[in-house]
């Protein structure tokens, strides 16, 4: 399906037939560089599809954009909302409130009302036949207007309410109908002429009805086209990074919100000669991955928190046998089943500390949708080079969101797996005590390189051993290869100046609002720097100390209830004397204004 593939936006921004759209946007006194909007409704009402089309239209028009989604855990029904921010510059965070809210119905609004902040300047469009306006909407001070979307849709045979809403939204925010129609043809054309015609007619009715709506913020002219754009989700970006890194085998068991990684990779792997196997459970998946990697093929599995819990014992085997692999954990709210469709950063503790014994391994975290490509590709390269498991901590807020982005850069080139050559004979030592801690790994069947690989402690040859000298030596070897490796500048993303006395320190999806807050603060003349850790384990105390030179006040931003990130920092790093923390679990995202408000307390 076209919407499930990465799309490159390489063409120039399109214009409507009269050729005046860009000029009119540039001259519009209400034009702004960003518009935030939400489309909500019951599950199946089509809010999500309308949002996807809007993001595609924005990309085709030359804008950047971000679309996150919120929904209930029900298999059918429940609530659904597409939350968008369309901008003239790259964006990785939603804003503090929505300028426009379109309600296809109010049936399940109470379930996610707190996730939809409005302001007195907001405009709410709703169908008067689809329930009473909730008190939370009235109390927000937003202007509420009625639009009979369902009635208009019924005027068209086969018409859908969400297509009427799509037309109204596009017209209100200033996206041309011609581009919406083009995208409709791409997305719905395979469903037949009748469906496409009905959708186009309903769209046109929505555009016409929008003329009676109050004016609101409209998008300014998009920036000039500057090369390729990708319209990609975080889960797709993760899959792409894995392929770029050389992954040839994937085994996994479906789980929300990681399943789209597997759905995207299955056909993509087949095209590159690789293979994806749906295992019977997470235990089987991780052991299949270990086997594939032992046989010489870079391998990966993707899961969420409950699946990672099941994989922990096998990850210990991969550490002990020095078998490289990658586990992508698309985190969700926990514990136990938790909230499968909501985001949280609460798997940090288990990712860092969950393996029993002294088990050095890698933990990395992408900090944006585009960074899912970079970080996953880098994780594969690090795992292969250092012959150890790597856990990549994405989350629902990244994985199931889409963004229009410029293609991300490639990570540093690494040597990859050190392969033992034939003819080693009796002298081959799979776990030789080298200075780097990395020893040649044989591909099974290579003459003269037979060795034992299991979970028991062993000698350099691989023979099981309970001697203290072997245990100490192998513990040192496994720790040394991670501790002495030079990870370079990719360990973290940094913004700001060395003279800034205040720093925001964060990781993962919390980076988006933190980055937005830091940039707003600097634009207002405040000296604030941003540090987002990409490499969480092994800790990099010397690098962070250098990044914090001159910082007197530190604000830690994370999305967990128990301040897992803050505790991890205190255990591994020397922090400034004055440290504050913004720590909230899901599903409510942290907003840039909250961070700015906390920074203002230091003024």
N, C-alpha and C positions, 0 to 999 in steps of 0.2 A: 504494500500500500504506500502511496506517495507520501502520506503524512507520517509514516513510520520510518522514513529514510532521512539521512542527512541531506539537506538541500543547500546548495551554494547559490547565493544571490549575486550573480556577477553582472546582471544587466543594469543599464542606467535606470533611474527612477522613472516609472511610467507616468504619463499625463492623460487626463481625460480628453475627449475629442476636441473640445474647444481650445486646448493648449494653454489655458489660463490658470490652471490650478496652482502651480508653483509660484507664479507671480502674485496671485491673490493671497496666498498664505504669507508671503513675505511682506505684503502691505497691510495685513490684518492687524489691527491694534490690540486684539485679544489673543493673538498667537503666542504660544509659549513653547518652551523646549521640551516639555514632558507633560503627559497626561496619564493619570492613574484611574483605572476603571475596574469594576467588578460586574460580572454577569452571574446571577444566581438562580437556582431553581431546584425542584425535586430531581432526584436521579432519573435520567431518561428524558428530561425536558429539553436537553440539547444545549445547555449553557456551555459545557466544555467544548463542544464542536464549534459553536459560534466564537468562542475565545481563540481557538486554534486558527480559525480562518482570519480573524482580526490580526493576529500576530503575523500570519503569512502576508496579509495585505500590507501591513506596516513595513515588513522586510522588502516587499516588492517596490514599495514607494521610496525606499532608501533610508528608512529609520532603523534605529536599534530598538530592542525591546526585550521584555522579560515577562513570562507568564508562569505563575505558580498555580497550583490547584489545591483545593481543599474539599474533602468529601468524607462521608461517614464510612464505617467499616462494613456496611451491609453489602451482601452480594448483589441485591437488586434494590432499587428505591433509595430511600434516604435523601441526603442533601448533596448538592454539588455546586461548586463555584469556581469560575475562572477569574483569576486575579491578574491584571495586566498593568504594566507600565510601559508606555511607548515614548521614546525619547529621541533626541537628535544626537546623543552621545552614548557611548557604551554604558550599560547599566547592569548592576549585579544585586540590586536590592529593591524591594518595594518601598514606597514612600510612607510617610507618617499617616496619611489618610487617603481615601479615594475621592477623586473629583466627581466621579459618575458611578452610580449604582443602578443597574437594570435588573429588576426582579421579574422573572417569568412567572413566578408564583411565590407565595409566602409560606407554603406548607411546612417547611422544615427550617425556617429561618432561625428559630431560637437555638438550634443546635450549633450554629457557628456565628452567631451575631457578634460575639466578642472579637472575631477575626476580621471584621469589616468596619473599621473605624471611619467615621464621617466627620465633616466639619460644617460650620454654618454656610460655607461657600459651596458645599456639595450639591449636586443635582441627583434626585432619585426619580427614576422612571418606573412605573409599575402598572400592572393591568388591574383596573377596578373590579373586574370579574373574578379575580384570583385571590380573594381574601382581604381582610382588613390590614391597613398599614400598622405594623407592630409599634408598640410604644417606644421601643429603643430608637426607631427611625425618627419618630416625631420629636423625641427629646433631644436628638442630635442637633436640631436647628436647621437641618438640610431642607432645601426646597423640594417638595414632592409634587410630581405632576403625573396625571393619568394618561395612559396610552393603551387603547383597546387592541393589544397585540393579538390576542387569541381570536377576536372577532375579525380582524383584518386577515388573519391567516385562513380563516374558514371561507373567506370570499374567493379563495383560490383553490381549485380542486387539487388535493394533495399538499396544500400549503402547510408550513410549519411555523409555529410561533417564534422559534429561535431565529428563523430567517428574517422575520419582520423586525425583531430586536436587533439583529445584525445590521440591517439597513439603517435603522434609526441611529444606532451608535456611530456607524461610519459617518453619517451625515453630520451628527452633532459635533464630533471631534475633528471633522475636516478631512476624512479620507474619501477619495473620489469613488463614486459608484462603479465606474468602469473597471477600476482595479479589483474591487470586490467581486464583480462579475467574472473577471478573468480567473481569479483564484477559485471561485465556485466551480467553474468549468473544469479546472484541474482536479479538484477534490471530489466532485460529484459526478463528473462526466461518465465514469465507469458504471454508474447506477442507471444509466439510460436517459434518453432525451426527456421523458415525461417528468422524471424526478428533478432534473436540472431546470427544466422550464418552470415547474412549480416553485422551486426555490428562488429562481431569478424574479419571478412575479411577486412573490412574498417580499423579497428584498426590496424591490422597487416601491412597494406599498409602504414599507418602513421608512425609506428615504423620503418619500412624499409626506408622510405623517410627521417627520421630524421638523418640517418647516413651521409647524405650530408650537414647537417646544421652545422653552426659554433659551436664550443664548448662554453658552458656557465657554470655558477655556478650549481653544482649538489649537491644533498642532501647528507650529511654525514650519517653514520650509525645511525639508530634510537636508543634511549635509551633502556635498557633492560626492558621488560614488568614488570610492578609493580602493577598488579591488574586490576580491571575493568576500562574501558574507556567508556564514553558516546559520541555518535555523535548526537548532539541535537541542536535544534534551540532555540532562546530566547523565542519565543511564546510557544513552547512545554514545555520548562522549567517552564514557568509561569503556564501553566496548571498543570504540575506535582506538583509544589509547592502548588497550590490550593487544589489538591486532598490530598496531604500529610497533609495539614492543616485541613482537614475535611469538605471541601465544599461538600454539597449534592445537591444543586440546582443552576443552572445557567440560566439566561434569558438574551438575548442580541439580537441586530440587527447587521447584518454584516457590517463591515466598514474596509477599508484598513487603516493601516496595522495590525489590531487586529484580523482579521477574523480567522487566523490560530489557535489562542488560542481556539476559539469555535469549529473549525473543529477537533482539537485534543481531546478536552474535551468531545465532544458528545458521542463517543463510550466508552471512558474511564469511564465517569460517569455511563453509563449504566451497566458496569461490576461491579461497586461498589454499585449498588442499587440507584444511584442518577438519576437526570434528567436534561436535557438541553432543553429549550424552545426557539425557534426563535420567538421573539416578532415582532409586526407590526412596531414598531419604538423604539427609545431610551427612550421615555417617558414611554411607556408601560413596557419596560425592567426593568428600575430602580424601578418602583412601584411593579412589580412582585417580584423582589428581596426583597424589604421591606416586602411584605406580607409573603414570605416564611420564612424570618428570624423571623418575629413576631410570626410565627407559630412554631418556634423552630428549624428550619433547617439552618445551616450556608450557606450563599448564596453569589453569586458573579455575576458581569457583567463585560464585557470587551468591550472597545470602543476606539475611538480616539478623538481628540480635538473637532470636531463638535458635537459628541455625548455627550461628557462631558458637553458641554455648555447646552444641553437640559436637562441634569440630575440634574442641580444645585438646582432647587427648591425642588425636591424630596429629595436631600441630606440634605437640611435643615430640612425636616420632620424627617429624620432618626436621626439627631442630637437632635432635640427637644424631640422625643419619645424614645431616647436612644436605637435605634434598630441597632444592629451591621450588617455590610455588607462590602464588598470589591468591589471597582471599579478599574479595571485595565485600565489605559489610555496608549495605545501604541502611543506615540506622533508622529506627522508628521508636516511638514512645514505648517504654517498658515500665516495670518488669513483666515477665511471663508474656502472654499474648499482647498485653499493653494496648496501644492504639495503632493498629497496623497501617493506617492511612495518614498518620500525622508524624511530624518530624521532631527529633530530639537528638542531642549529642551525648546520650547517656551510656554508650558502649565503650567509652574511653577506658574506664577502669579494667574491664575484662580484656580489652585488646592489649593493654600494657602489662597487666599483672595476672591475667587469667591462666597462663600456662604454669603447671606445677614444676617445682625444682628451679634451678637457675637455667633459664631457657632464653638466651639472647635472640631477639628477632627484630624485624623492622615493623614500624607502624607509621603510616603516612596518611595525610588528609588533604584532598583538594579543597580550594577555598572559593571556587566559582564553577559555573557550568563549563566554561572553556578550560579551566584548570583540571577538570576531570580527565581530559585527554593527556595533558602534560604529566600529571601526577601518576596516573595508572601506567603510562608508558615508562616513566622513570622507575616506578615500583618493580615492574617486570625486569628492567635492566639491573637494578640493585639486587633483586632476589637471585638472578642468574649469576651475577658477578660474585656475590658474597655467599652463594650456596646456602640460602636460609629462607624461611617463610617471610613474606611481607603481607601485612594486613593493611588494606586501604579503607579508611573510614569516610565513606560518603554518607549521605542521609536523604531522607525523603524530600527535604526542601531543595536539594540539588538534583537528585536523581529523577524526580517526576516533574521538574520544571523545565520549561523551554526558554531559549534565549536566542536572539539574533546577535551574532558576535563576529568579530574578525577571527580568522584561523589563528589558534594559539601557536606559540613558538615550540620548537622541539627541545626536549630535555638534553642534558649533556650526554655525549656518546661514551659508553662504557665498554670494557673489553668483553663482557659476557662470560659464559660458563667456561671454566678452564677444563679442557677435555684431556683425559689420559690417552696416550698413544699406545699402539700395539707394541709388543715385544718387551713390556716392562718386566715380565718374568717374575721370579721369586722376590725381586726387589720392590715390587709395586706396593706402596703404602697409601691406601685411600685417605687415611686421616693423618698424613704426615704432619709433623709439627713445624710448619713453615713460619718464617718471620711475619708474613702477612696474615697468617691464620687460614689462608685458602690453599687447599691441596687439590691436585688433579682428580676429577670425577670421571670414572670410566662409563662408557656406554656398554650395557650388557652384551656379551658376545665378542667384545674386543679381545683378541688373544693376549694372554698374559696379564689380564687385569681383573681376574675374579676376586671378589671380596664379599664379606658378609655385611649386610645393611639391615639393622633392626633397631629396636629401642633400648637394647642393653648398652651399658657403658663398654668401651672397647679399647683395644690397643691401636697404635697407628696403622696396623695391618687390617683392623676391623674385627679381630677376634674378641669375643666377650671377655671382659676382665672386671674383677672386683677389687683390684689393687688400688690403694690410695694414690700411688704415683700416676697411674694411668688416668684415674678420675680427675685428679688435679690438673694434669697436663691437657686433657681434652676440654675441661671447663675453661681453662685459660685460652686455648685455641679458639673456641667458639666465641668467647667474649672479645678476643683480640681482633678478630677480622672485622667486627662491627665498630669497635672503639677506635681503631687506628685508620679506618678508611676516610679519605677526604671527600666529603659530600658536596663541597663547593658552595656556590651562592644560592643554589636551589633549596637549601634547608628551610628558607623562609622568604616571604615577600615583605618588602619594606617601602614605606613612603614617608616623606617628611625630611627634615634637616637634622643634622647631628646636634645642633644647638637647642633643639626643642626640649623643654623641661618636663613636658607631659607626654606620655605614650599610652596608646591603646594596644593591648596584647591580646590576641584572639586566635582562633583556628576554625577551619572548616567553614560551614555555611554562615556562622556568625560573622565572618569577615565582611560580607556584603553590607550590612547596616553599619558596621564599624568603619569600613572604608568611606561610606557616604558621610558619616558623622565627622570623620577626620578631615575630609575635604571641605565640608561646610565650615568647620572650625578654622581651617587655614585660610579660607576665603574671607572669613571675618577678622583675620589678623591674629588669631590665636596660634601659639607655637605648639602644635600637636603632631606627633609622629605615629605611624601605624606599623605594627609588626604582626604578621600572621604566620604562625608556624606551619610549615608543610611537612617537615620531618619531625615526628613526635618522639620516636624511639629508633636509635639511641638518642638520648638527650645531648644537646650541644651547649653546655654551659659557657665555654669560652666564646662561642659565636654570639650567644644572647648577651653576655656581659659587654661585648664590644658594641652590639646594637643598642644597648641601654646607657651608654656613656653619656653623662650629663642629665639623665632623667631623674627627677626627684619624686615625681608622682606617677603612679602606674594604675591604669584602669583595665582590669581583666574582664573580658566579655565572653560569655559562654551560654549555652542552652542546656543546662542540666539542673536538677533540683539539689543535688548534693555538692555542688561546686567541684566537680571532679577535676576539671582543668586547673583550677586554682590550687587544689591540693597537689596535683601532679607537678605544677610549677614550684611550689614551695619545697617539695621533696627533692627536686633535681637542680634548682637554680637559686642563685643569690638574687633577691629582688630588692628594689628600692625600699626605703623605710616606710613610705606612705603608699599603701596599696588599697584600692577599692575594687569591688567586684559587682558586676551586673550578671546575675545568674538566675535564669528562669527556665523551667522545663517547658516542653511543648504542651499544647499545640500553638500557643500564641507566639508569633515571631517577635524578636526584639526589633524595635523601630529606631531609626537614626535619632529622632528627637529625644528618646529616652537617654541615649548615650550623651547627647549634647547637654541635656539637663543635669546629668551627673557631673560632667566636666565643669559646668557653670558654678557648681558648689565650691570649686577650688579658686574662683576668682575673688 
